């Protein structure tokens, strides 16, 4: 029996991981967010309610599940409190079911200000961040000057550390970016007020998780963003500031690799990307408009329109290799229902040398163009289909082609936004 399952994205995020985590976590004891911040939005539909989570693990919508925000996450306390209150308004209560690592670093107002100021100064060369302060917060973590969740427990120490770091950022905001400075006393007051709400949730989550493993509890690790946004292995510099590939689970939780039993890669059956950066299969035609509309391809965090394109098989194979994926989950199959023809990129061609590549370094993408294989559409409704045998034959052939390209099986197919619009080909817990 598989005890611990990792669910992560294989593309540039927005693959539909939240729904899959929500669906599978009914069988688990713990669900863990291990990296990223509130720049990632997971949209769920439960009991006909649309719930968008940014920090809290998707599995907490099940009353039997304990949510963990572990040390690899950077946390905006104010946004976390708002999220807890939003869940309570929708009758989802996390009291005594949500724990926050005392080692997680905080995102503070000056991180957000510096993030926005930098992007504005870069102009046309901007990375395309969400402006949520994620990058600057991770910078402070690596530079060993960040304020961590555990610091909230000691007001005197917190005040000293906060005044020092506010001075550090105020110097930059005033002299370089011509922005207004921050008063550390106001930030301190807000932090202490928020701390009163989450005080009992602050724990040593590494100890909690390793005790859970010892007691043979089922744990699901929930990835944010996608593998191609990984700070080390993604399309640098147009990436996020954390490790969204499998290594982030280990460093972001304190759980060792031998305790990870199954790794599921969530893959949208076409591609999308938010922000700037290379995107070889990007579309600029009627298909782009169709995918955006039918797939509701607008960021749940920013509201920005996502760039759309055909599925990139070369990039998918790269993600399979990086993450040692056990299998794939294909999402948004129903979005393709009305297309007469569907393409998958199966190779890249160098436009200068004309050489064909089935794998390539992301540093070489500038001179590449996609080579497509065409597949017939099924022109039938798959929305809400819950058994593989009920899919149109062309849809089943399309799924089989993805398996052949990726080199691993497809174990789950999502056919709609509701948690039950799901085809389980293989039981992950057996």
ABEGO torsion letter per residue (X at the ends): XBABBBBBBABAEGAGAAAAAAAAAAABABBBBABEBAABBBBBBBGGBBBBBAABBAAAABAABBBBBBAABBBBAAAAAAAAAAAAAAGBBABGABBBBAABBBBBAAAAAAAAAAAAAAEAABAGBAGAGAAAAAAAAAAGABBBAAAAABAAAAAAAAAAAAAAAAAAAAAAAGBBBBBAAAAAAAAAAAAAAAAAABBBAAAAAAAAAAAGBBBBBBBBEBAAABAAABBOABBBABBABAAAAAAAAGBBAAABABBBBBBBABBBBBEBEBBAABBBBAAAAAAAAAAGBBBAAAGBBBBBBBBBAAAAAAAAAAAGBABBBBBGAAAAAABABBBBBABBBBAAAGBBBABBBAAAAAABBBBBBBBBBAGBBABGBABAAABBAAAAAAAAAAAAAAGBBBABBBAEABAABBBBABBAAX
